[in-house]
Amino acid sequence: MESRYLKSLIAVVDSGSIADAARSEHLTAAAISQRIQALERELGCALLSRAGHAALPTEACLALLPRARRIVREVALLAGDTDDEGLTGVLRIGAISTALTGLLPVTLRTLTAQAPGLRPSIVPGTSRGLYQALLAGELDAAILVAPPFALPRSLQARLLQREELVLLARRSLRGDIDDLLQRQAYIRYDPAAWGGRLAQRYLDDQGVRPNVLCDLDALETIAMLVADGVGVSLVPHWNGLGKLARACRVEAVERPPADLYTRDIVLLTPTQSERPTMLRALAEALPAA
């Protein structure tokens, strides 16, 4: 049985369609379909239920999926077993959107220069989603907002950045922070997001009740909306904010050394990992707080 075929099956299940799996696997949809059909013939059962453009896993597929994931993972680890330094193979790194543009570009240049045999596979997502993927063994590491709860013993965290909470508004607007939040349309950093809780905590502590225009867990989009004059917002001051907010007023909501509303960005990794050398190389390539 070809492990590549299992990998294609997993891609279909995770994406929900053969077309999306084909794009992620850099194959044609016909090639993905042929691989699935070959697996179905070998296993003697249907693996996908096709309805329109969607492809859903059958009960038989769901039963074998955990073992299929383990097989694909073990095959991916083989290349590293022959490397004495342990720096050959794929390293699956999850990252929130601001880390993708603010932290990873320099980190990846450093990492791949120091370990040419290492191939980073970058998975974007929200902090909550990446945390769950790391727990499930679908990622080797994740760069995300520090979870608002104690970590299990199976995970460890390294602080990378501390981002102060700032008011974001058009430069032409006058008034203090709370006044602008009361008077202007408020583009809210989604309070359901781990980082968004800090902005909501500031509003609650100050007794500010803004006129909420919308909720977004997409900081780059919030910055662009503010720059276009749609409203004001409270956001963490992440690397890259300056590029999006050149026409904006950026003002910290509290003076140092206070850090009640600071968003911490951490590198989360398993306490016990199959790729300890790779993870050490990643940690060394990342900036530290």
Sequence and secondary structure as in RCSB ss.txt:
>XXXX:A:sequence
MESRYLKSLIAVVDSGSIADAARSEHLTAAAISQRIQALERELGCALLSRAGHAALPTEACLALLPRARRIVREV
ALLAGDTDDEGLTGVLRIGAISTALTGLLPVTLRTLTAQAPGLRPSIVPGTSRGLYQALLAGELDAAILVAPPFA
LPRSLQARLLQREELVLLARRSLRGDIDDLLQRQAYIRYDPAAWGGRLAQRYLDDQGVRPNVLCDLDALETIAML
VADGVGVSLVPHWNGLGKLARACRVEAVERPPADLYTRDIVLLTPTQSERPTMLRALAEALPAA
>XXXX:A:secstr
  HHHHHHHHHHHHHSSHHHHHHHHTS HHHHHHHHHHHHHHHTS  EEEETTEEEE HHHHHHHHHHHHHHHHH
HHHHHHT TTS  EEEEEEE HHHHHHTHHHHHHHHHHH TTEEEEEEE  HHHHHHHHHTTS SEEEEE  SS 
  TTEEEEEEEEE EEEEEETT  S HHHHHHHSEEEEE TTSTTHHHHHHHHHHHT   EEEEEES HHHHHHH
HHTTS BEEEE  TTHHHH TTEEEEESS TT  TT EEEEEEEESS S HHHHHHHHHHS   
